[in-house]
Amino acid sequence: MSDERPGPVGQLLDAERRFHELMPGKDIYSKLFFRTLLWFALFTAAYAIVTGL
């Protein structure tokens, strides 16, 4: 269940949590690796959009 996090960052964290529950590897290292890749991709996309203006 969702713990009702406000705003787009909270929604992104909820989506990340739900997606990780579907992944086959449940250990903490796979979650940390996936979360690192997710946030890296998010900030890289934001940087590319801002610098492309």
N, C-alpha and C positions, 0 to 999 in steps of 0.2 A: 504494500500500500504506500501511497505517497504521504509524506509528512508535510505537505503544503508549503513548500519553500516559495517565497515571493520572488517575482522578477524573472528575467530571462536566464540569469546565471543559475538560479535555483532549479529552473525547469531543465536546463542543460545537465545539471548534476543528477537530477532524477532520471533523465533519459540514459545517462551514462551508467547509473546504478542498475537500471532495468536491463540494459544491454549486457552488462557484465554477468548478470544472473543467467543469461542464455549461453554464455561462453562455456566451453567444456572444462577449461582449467579454472579451478575455484581458489587456488592458493593466493596468498597476498602478493607474491611477486608478479604474477600475471596481471592482477588488478592494478598494481603500481605501474607496470610497463604500459598497459593499455591506457591508463589515465594520463601518463606522460605523453604518449603519442597523440591522444585526443587534444590535450591542451596545447601542445606544440603546433598541431595542425590549425587549431582555432586562432592562435596568436599569429601564426604565419599568414593565414588568410586575411586577418584584420590588418596586418602590416602591409600586405600587398595591395589591399583595397585603399588604405589611407595614402600610401606613397604613389599610387597610380592616379590620384586625383589631379 
